[in-house]
Amino acid sequence: MKFEGPAASFVDEIIICENVHKWFDEFEALRGVDLRVKPGEVIVILGPSGSGKSTFIRCINRLEEHQEGRIIVDGIELSHDIRNIQEIRREVGMVFQQFNLFPHLTVLENITLAPINVRKWTRDHAEEVAMQWLTRVGIPEQANKYPGQLSGGQQQRVAMARTLTMQPKVLMFDEPTSALDPEMIKEVLDVMRDLAHSGYTILAVTHEMGFAREVANRVIFMDAGKIVEENTPDEFFNNPKEERTKLFLSQILHH
Amino acid sequence: MMTEITKTTTRLQDNIRDYNWQYFLKDNITGSWYQTAWIAILALVAALFAVTQFNEAPTATIAILAAWGVGTIMVVVGTLFQHHTKVSRWLKNNLISSVSNALLSLLMMLVLGMAARGIALWAFINANFNPAETAPEFQSQSYATWGVIWGARKLLMTGRMTPEDSPRVWLALWFILGMWALTYITGRPALRDKLQRVRQGIMGLWILSPVILYVFLAGIANSPVYNIGAALTGVVIAVAIYALFWTQKIIRFSWMNLISAAAAWPAAYTIWWAIGRSGILPPINVDTWGGLMLSLIVASSVVILSMPIGMMLALGRRSEVYGVPAWITWPVAIGVSIWGFTTTPQLLADSRSPIEQLFAFWPIAVLVLAYGFQRAFKGNVVAGASTAFIELIRSVPLITLLFMGIIMAPFFFSAGTSIAKPWPVIVGYTLFSAAYTAEVIRGGLQAIPVGQYEASDSLGLNGFQKMRFIILPQAIRIVIPAIVGQFIGAFKSSSLVSVVGLMDLLGIIRAIVANPQWLGLRKELYVFLFVVYFTGSFVMSSYSRRLEVQLGVGER
C-alpha cells in the first residue's frame, strides 16, 4: 500500500509556547508554560491529575483560550481571529479520551466529513485516503458500521484514522487509553507507536509509562500548571532531577 | 367415559372441600366494614344499571350479563380445579381477579356496551345517509342525518370560494396527490438507487411546491409592464448573497453556480410575469378561502415555516458571537443607504432651508451610525435579540397574536393596500409556533455532549459546518417526539383562527349550523370535525413513531 507520511513543514519549530497563562475564573490552571517543539519530535507530557497537562494541549488548538503569553503553531500565532484558529486546527489533529466520534455517522462518514468540507477533497479521494488509514489502524472491515457497534479500542482507532486523514502536521493525544479496558489499550498503543516511528510530531498526554520510555524524544513533567522537569526518557525515569518528579515516579511505579 | 366423569367430579368435590372459603370471604368481602360496604354499593349499582338497561335494550343487556357470567364461571372453575386455560387465566389476571374487580368489570362492560350500542344505532344502523332528506321533518334525536355532510361538502372543503374557482382547488389537490405518489413510487427500495436524479428533481419540486400551490390557489395578477428593475434587483441580491457565502467559506466558488444563482431570479420573475400576462391562472380572492382547505393551508404553513425559523432562533439564542459581525452590519447599512440616496433628489427639491438640505443626505448618517454601532457595541446581540423575541412571543396568548395580526396588519401597509385576512393570521401564528419550536430545539442542542463540539472544532469544521453536519442532525433526532407534539398542537389549534373570523373548518361549521338550510343539524357536523382532526393528528403521530424507528439506526 502506498502511504504518505506526515505533511512537510517548513519551520524550525512547529510549536512555540511562551509564558502561557490560563485562568478558569479565579483558578490559575497554567502558570507560565514554555515549550518549543521541532518537527518530528515525540513529546510525552506526564503529571498528576489537575496539573494542567490536558488544559495545556487543549490551548494549542484553542479548545481552551489562554489569557497571557503566546502560542505559535506552524508559524501562525493564535489570536482571536477565527481564521487563524481554523487554520491551526486544520494542522493540529487531536485524539480525545472519550473518542468523541459522531454517533449518527458511519465510520467512513466520520472520517471523510472534515476532509471533504474543510480540505475540499472530492468524496472519492477522501474515501480512498480514509480506507488507507482504516487499513493501517487495522479495521478496514468496520468502515460502514456506526460507532456504537464498535468496541472501545476500535472506536479509538477510528478516531485516530479520522484525525490522521486530515493530514495534520501535529498530533495531540489527550489520554487516549484512559477510557479503555485493559485488553484494548495495546491495540491503541500499537498504532501510536507506529505513528511515532513514521515521523509525526506528537504531543501526548498519557499515563502509559512504557510508551513514554520507548518512543518519546522528550518527557515533560508538569505540576500545578508549570513544567517542573523536561528530560530525555532515560534520564527522566532513571535519574530524575527534581524532588517532585521523584515523588511522582515513586507513587506511580511502586504498586 | 363414565369413570372419567366420576373421577373429575370427585376431584372437583375434593377441591371444593379443600378450598379455604373463609379465607376467600375474608380477603374479598368481610375483611373490613368498608370493604363490605364497597362491595354492597358496587353490587347495588351494577344491578340497578343492569335493570335500567334491560328495560331499554333487553337483548344487549342479557348478552353482556351472559358473557360476564360465563367468564366468571370459567375463572371460578379454573381456580377450583387449580388449572387455568389460556382464556380463563387472562380473565382472572385482567378482569375478574377479585369480587370487587368482577363487579367493576361488569359495570364497565354494561356502560361501554350500552355506549357502543347507542353510538352504533345513532351513527350507523338507524342513520339516514340520504343527502336529499336533511330537512327538519326528516330529522330525529335518535339517529344521525348524515346527508348534511354531503350536502354541505363544498362549504366544508373550500368554504365560500366561487364555483368558477373550484377547478383550481382540484388542480392543487391533484398536484399534491401526484407529488405524493411520485415520491412514494420512486422511494421504493427497487427504484431508489436507480432514480437518484429523478428523486432530487422531486425534492426540488417539493421545495417549490408552496409557490406552485400559491399560484394555483391565489393566482397571479396580470401586470401589463415587465419590470426590468425588479428582475435586476434580484440579480444583485443573489450575487451579494453568493459573495457573502463564498467569503465566509460556506460554499466553494464556481462560475456555474454563480451564473445559475444570478439567473434564477430573473427567470422566476419572467415565468411569473408570463403566467400573469397569459391569464391562465387569474387571481382568486384569498378572503374566500375556507373550510378544510384553509385549515390545511394554515396548519401546514405554520408547521413548515416554524421549523426553520425556530431552528434559527434556537441557534441564535445559544450564539456566542459578541458584537455585531461586520458581514451583517455592512450589507444592511450599505443596502439601506443605497436605497436612501434614491430619495435624496426628491428631498433636496422639497427642502426649504439649508438644514433641510442637509437632512436630504441622511444615508451618510446611516453609514456613520453603522460604523459607530459596530465599534461600540460588544454585547451578544444575536442571543439577546433571539431571547427577547422568544420570551415576548411566549408571554402572549395565541389568540392575542391573531387579533393583533388582523387589526394591526393594515398599519404596516400604505393606505389603500388591502391585505387578505389569512396572511397576517398565518404570520402571527407562525411566529408563535416558531418561538415554541425554538425552545424545543434548544433543549435538543443542550443535550449534545460537549465532546461533539470539541471534536468538530478540532477537525477544523467552521461554525456552519459544525451545526449542519454534527450538532443539528443529532439534536433534531432527539427532539422529534416533542416537535411532532408541537406540530399536532399547531394543527389542532389552527381552529382558533375561526375566532378572528376566518372560515376554516370550525368557522364554516359554525356558519353551516347557523344556516336555515341545515336547521337543527349540529351533532353530525361536530362529529365530522372530530373525525377530521382525529385522523390528522393520528396520522401525524403514527408517522413520527415510524420516523423515530427509521432514524434510530446506529444511535449509540
Contacts between the chains, C-beta under 8 A, distances in Angstrom:
chain1	res1	chain2	res2	distance
A	61	B	457	7.7
A	61	B	458	5.7
A	62	B	457	7.8
A	63	B	454	5.4
A	63	B	457	6.2
A	63	B	458	6.6
A	82	B	462	7.9
A	86	B	460	5.5
A	86	B	462	6.2
A	89	B	457	6.4
A	89	B	458	6.0
A	89	B	459	7.1
A	89	B	460	4.2
A	90	B	460	4.0
A	92	B	458	7.5
A	93	B	458	7.2
A	93	B	459	7.9
A	94	B	458	4.1
A	96	B	451	6.4
A	96	B	454	6.9
A	96	B	455	6.7
A	96	B	458	7.9
A	98	B	451	5.4
A	100	B	449	7.9
A	100	B	451	3.9
A	100	B	452	6.4
A	100	B	454	6.3
A	100	B	455	3.7
A	101	B	455	7.5
A	102	B	452	6.7
A	102	B	455	7.1
A	102	B	470	5.7
A	102	B	474	7.8
A	103	B	474	7.1
A	103	B	554	6.9
A	103	B	555	6.5
A	103	B	556	4.2
A	104	B	473	5.4
A	104	B	474	5.4
A	104	B	477	6.9
A	104	B	554	6.6
A	104	B	555	7.4
A	106	B	554	7.3
A	113	B	459	7.6
A	113	B	461	7.6
A	113	B	469	5.9
A	113	B	470	8.0
A	114	B	459	3.9
A	114	B	460	6.2
A	114	B	461	6.1
A	117	B	461	6.4
A	117	B	465	5.1
A	117	B	469	7.1
A	118	B	459	6.7
A	118	B	460	4.5
A	118	B	461	6.1
A	118	B	462	7.9
A	118	B	465	7.5
A	120	B	252	6.3
A	146	B	553	7.5
A	146	B	554	3.2
A	147	B	554	7.9
A	147	B	556	7.0
A	148	B	554	6.1
A	148	B	555	6.7
A	148	B	556	4.2
A	149	B	554	7.4
A	162	B	459	7.3
A	163	B	458	7.9
A	163	B	459	7.6
A	166	B	459	6.3
A	166	B	460	7.0
